[in-house]
Amino acid sequence: MLELDVERIAHGGVAIAHHEGRVVFVADAIPGERVRVQVTDAGRDRFWRAETLEVLEASPDRRAHVWAEASVDRAPEDRAGGAEFGHVLMRRQRELKADVLRDALARMGGVERDVEVRAVDAELAPGVDAAAGTGWRTRVRLHVDADGAVGPYAARSHRIVRVASLPLAVAELEAIAPIAGAGVRAAAGRDLDHATAIDLVATSTGVAELIVRAAGERRPEHPPTVVERVGDREFTLDRGGFWQVHRGAAATLTRAVQRAIDPDRFDPGADNQDLYGGVGLLAAAVGDRFGPSTRITTVEADARATEHAGSNLADWVGARAVSDRVDRYLDRLAEETDAAARGLRGATVVLDPPRAGAGRAVVDRLAELGPAQVVYVACDPVALARDVATFRAHGYELETLEAFDLFPNTHHVEAVARLTAIV
């Protein structure tokens, strides 16, 4: 065991300390604290990993963990995962996330930019306890072990731990979760003998469901669907399909994307694109702002999501949905058009890639096609910074940036950026 002084936060929800010149990544600690830790990975020359066992000098920003089963009072192997910032005051959580985003942009993106991480507006997230950062999660996956125990994975492992609460989940899901008390009774009669996982889904239209997953289970050809509502608009998607998990996230991102688009650079008749578009949420945000004649193509690799996007975007005569990988789609677009004469010039591109980011190949091809502006929705600050650096190499600069706390009590942060070509 070691005693360490914690210096600053790192990407991934762990803090940084040093021991005899070596970096130590410490879980469950806050910058400014002194902690006693257990080293869990000392097999690397450059850095170690450690778990906090005891807080010797606490930060004034420390609070009782919002999820008792994830508290530092438990042995590290028994701490539930998924709430790694739950011991930090909400204000400080957002400051730490801003630090990570700011640092990533400076070091990897070459951009010095101040940023504030904002909470979700209360009007967009009914039932969420913004002060505690609880009651927001509308999708939860629990796991089932060989003995029938149900629970989340422990932090940084695939070991299932039993819990008596799910404080990040919306109230409708905590009520039906087969974990303890009323939840167990609500799940009575369900066949869990062959289950490997249990998915809990709550929609904005009032549906709350428990879905038992079995080993080797195949996705049905026509899976059940649900409906999500954002403002006055409804979106159909597969029950197990991707949707933003925070109760207010879809509306927050809709507004943020609408704000990010520079209307002076927007041409409704251009070949506007919504890449990694899912079921059409952000394409609809563009159409709702600029009118039913807006021309926009949404591209998504998941064929079922694309099918739903086509229906969800039926209000716009210029909308179409394409099922394809984004890199292949852009390659084909470059081959089919005279990129030197037109490409995507004058177009607005909304880019919402997975956590790993768009990547160099996609950014290179996209920049070659020359859109007027790119609105980038990012769920990982490091991936965003890397892609910003690639865009900048092609003459695109980061013009605006907003960040949102769509994952309270975790290290995750969402950002919406606008990049424009500097002529």
N, C-alpha and C positions, 0 to 999 in steps of 0.2 A: 504494500500500500504506500501511497505517496500523499503528501500535502502540497497543494498547488495554488498559486494565485492566478485567477482567471482574468484574461486580458481583454479579449474581444470576441465577437460572434463570428462564426464561419458559415458558409453556405451549407445547408443540410440540417440546421437546427442544433448543431453542437458548438461549444465554445472552444477557444484556443488558450492554452497555457504552454509553458515551457519547463522542461526539466533537463538540466545539464546540457543545454544547447539544442535539445530535441523538441520539436513541436509535439504537443499532446492534445488531441481532440477529446474534449470532455463533454459527456452527455449530462443533462439535467442541471446545468450550472448557468450562472448569469455573470456577465462581465463585472469585475469589481469584487467578486466573492473570493473567499479562501475556502477550499474544500478538501476533504479527504477522499481519495479515489482508489479504485481498483483497476489496474491496467488489464485490459481484455485482449489486446493485440499488440504485442511487442516484437512482432516478427519482421518489422520494416526498419531500415536504417534511418530514414528521414523523419518518420513520425510514428507515434503510438496512438492507440485509442483507449479510452478509460471511461468508467462509470462512476458517477458520484455516489459515495456511500454515506457521507455526512457533510453537512454545511457547517463549517467552523465559524465563518464570519459572513453573515447573510447580507445580500443587497437590500436596500430599502424598497426595491422593486419586486422582491419575492413575496408571494402570497401562498396560502394553502392551495394545493393543487385542486383544480376544478373537477378532476376525476380521481377519486381516492385510490382507485386501483392502479393509477400511474404515478403515484406519489413517490418521492425519494425515501419515504419511510418504509417502503417495501423493498425486498431484495431485488436487485436489478433484473434477474431472470423472471421475476413475477410481475414486473411493471407492464401494464397494458400499453401497446403502441398506438400511435396516431394522435397524441396530444402532447408533443414534446415541448411546447411552450406553455403548458397549462399552469405552471408554477410562477409565471411572470405576469405582472400587472398588464392590462390590455394596452394602456398607453405606451408602455415600454416595449411590448411585443411589436407594435407597429414601428417604433423607432428602430428596433433591431432589424426588422425586415427592410426598412429604408436604407440602413447601413449596408446591408448585403447587396441590395440593388445598386446603390451608388458606387460601391467598391467594384462590383463586377463591370459596370459600364466604364469606369475609369481605367481599370487594369486590362480588360479584354476588349472593350469597345473603343477605347481611346477618346471617350467623351466624359467631360466633367459636367455633371448635371445634378443639381439638388432635387430631391424628390420627397414628397410626403405620402405615406401610405394612409389612405382614408378608409374609415369604417363604412360598411354598407348603410345607406339611408334607411332609417327605421320604417319609413312608409313602404319600402320595397320588400321588407322581411317581417311580416306579422308573426308574432309568437317567438321571435328570437330575442334572447337576453343579451343585448349588445354590451352591457357592462361586464358580464361574466364571459362573454364569447361562447355561449352554449345555446343548444336548441336550434341549430341551423342546418344540420346535415340531413338531406333527404334521401340519400343512398348509403346503406351500411352493409358491409359483408362480414358475417361471422363464420367461423370455421368449426368443424366437428371432428373430434379425434376418434381413434379406434374404440375408445371406451364410452363414446357418446357425450363427452364433455363439449359444451358449446361456449365459444367466446372469441374474442379477437386474438390476433397474434401478439405475443410479447414484443416490446420495442426491439427493433433490430434483430429479429429472429422469426422463425416459423413455428415456434412453440406456442400452443394454444393456452391461454390463461382464462380462468373463470372470473367473471365480473358480475356485480349485482346492479350495475347501472351503465347507461350509455348517455352521458350528459351532453355530448356534442350532437346527438340525434334529435330531430324534431320530436315533439311529445307523442305524436301519433305512432312513431316507430318504437320509441322506448316502451310504449304500452303493450306492443305485440311481440317484442323481442323475447325469445325463449331463453331467458337468462336467470330470472329469479321472480318470486312472488307472482304478481298478476301476469307477467310475461309468460311464465311457464304454464299457467292455467290457460292462457289464451292460445297457446300452441298445443294444448293437449289433443291427442288424437292424431297428430301429424306423424307420418312415418319417418323417423330420423335414423332408422337402423342402417341404411346404406348411404346416408347423407355425408357429404364431404364439406359442404358449405351451405349457408343460409343467407339469402339476399333479402334485405328489407328495402322497400321502395315506397316513398310517399310523394304524391304529386300535388301540384298547386290547385288541382281541381277537386281535392278532397279524398282521393283514393290512397289507402295504406294497405300494402300487401306483404306477405311473407312467402318467399319462394324457396323451396328446398332443392338443392342441387346434389345430384348423385355422381359418383365416379363414372367416367366414360360417357356421361350424358351428352347427346348431340343436340346442337341447336336445331329446333324444328324449322321446317321450310317456311312456315307462316307463324312466327311466334306471336304471343299476345301483345297487344299495343296498349299504350296509355296516352293521355292527352295532357299537355302542359300549357298553361296560360301565361302570357307575358303581356301585361296591359290588356288591350281588347283583342289580342290576337291569340289563336290557339295553334299548337304544334302537335302533330301526331308523331310518335316514335315507338320503336319496340320497347317493351317493358324492361328489357335488359340492355337497351341501347344507351349511348352516351348522352348525358344531360348534365349541366352544371349542378354541383351537389349542394351549394348553399341556396337556401330558400330565396334569397334576393339576388343571386348572381346573374341569372339570365337577363333580368331587367337592368341591372347595373351595367353589364357589358353592352346591352343594346344602346343605352344612353351614351355610354363612353365612346362607342364606335361612331355614333351619330355626331357627337361633339368633335371627334378627332378628324373627321373628313373636312377638308378645306373646301367650302362650296365654290370658291373662285376657281379651283382646279378640277371640279367635278363636272363631267360631261355625261348626262343621262343616256346619250346615244352611243357612247364609247363602249368598247368591249370590256366592261367592268367585270371583275372576278372576285369570287369568294372561295378561297382555297382552304382545304381541310374543312369543308363547310358543314359537315354533319347533316342535320335535318333542316338546315336553312335558317337558323336563328339570326345570324349576322347578315345574311343576304336580305332577309326581311327587314332588318334594321335600316339597311341602305335604301331599300324600296320605300319604306314608310317615310323616310325623310325627304326623298326626292321625287316621289310620285309613281303612279301605276305604269307610266311609260318607260320607267327605268330599265335599261338593258343590263342584265347581270347573269353570269354563269356561276353556279356553285359546283364545286368539284370535291368529291369524297370517294375514298377507296371502298368503303363499305356499301355494298349494293343495296341492302335493305334501307340504310339511312338515305341513300340517294333517291330511292323510290319514294320515301316519305317526303324528302325535300321537294320533289316535283309537285306533290299534292299541296304541301304547305306554302308553296310560292305561286300558287295558281292565280293569285290576284294580279300578278304582274305579267302583262302580255310579252314583255321582253325577257322574262326569266326562263332559264333552263337548268336542268340538273344533270350532271355528267358523273358516271361512276368510273373512276380511274385513279391510279396513283398520281399524286401531284407532279412528281418529277417526269413521269412519262407523258402526262398531259401537256406540260410546258414544252417538252421536247417536240411533241407532235405539233403544237401550236407554232413553234418556231419554224418547223419544216413547211407548214401549210401557208405561212404568211411571208410577205416580203418584209423581214424585220427591219431592214435599213430604211424602208419607206414608211412602214406603219407599225408593225408589231402591236404592242399595247399602248402606243403613244396616245396620251389624252385620257387613258383609263385610270380608274381607281381600283386598287387591289386590296382586299381584306385578307389578311394572312393569319390563320389561327392554328399553328402547328401543334403537334404533341409535345410532351415535356422535353424531348431531346432537341427541339427546335427545328427550323426548316432545313438547316444544313447548307454547306457550301454549294453543292450542285444545284439545288433549287434556287438559292439566292443568285448565283451566277447567271442562271438561265433567265430568271425573272428580270434582273437588272438589264440583261441584254435586250429583252423585249421592251424596255423603256416606259413603264407606266408613269403617269404624272405624280402619283402618290401611292404609298403603301401604308396601310393601317395594320400594324402588327399587334396581335393579341398574344401575350406571352404568359405562361404559367411557371416559367423557370428563369430567374434573372441571369444565370450564367449562359444559358442557351440564347437568350435575347442578346446579351452583350456580344457573343461570338458572331451572331448574325448581323448585328449592327456594324461590327468591324468589317464584315464582308460587303455589306451594302455601301459603306463609306469608301471602300476601295473602288467602287464603281461610280462614285460621285453622288451618292445619296447621303443626306445628313439627317440626323435625328432632330426633328423640329419641335414636337410636343411629346409629353410623357405624363400619364396619370397612373397611379398605382392604387390598388384596392385590397383590403383585407378580406378576401373571400374565403379564407380558411382559418378562422380564429382558433387560437390555442395550438396551432401547428406552425411550422416554419415557412409554409408556402405563401406566396404572394402573387397576385395577378397584375399585369401591367398592360397598358394600351398606349402604343407609340405611333407617331406619324413620321414617316421618312419621305423626303422629297428630293428630287433631283436638283442639284445646284448647277445652274447653267453659267 
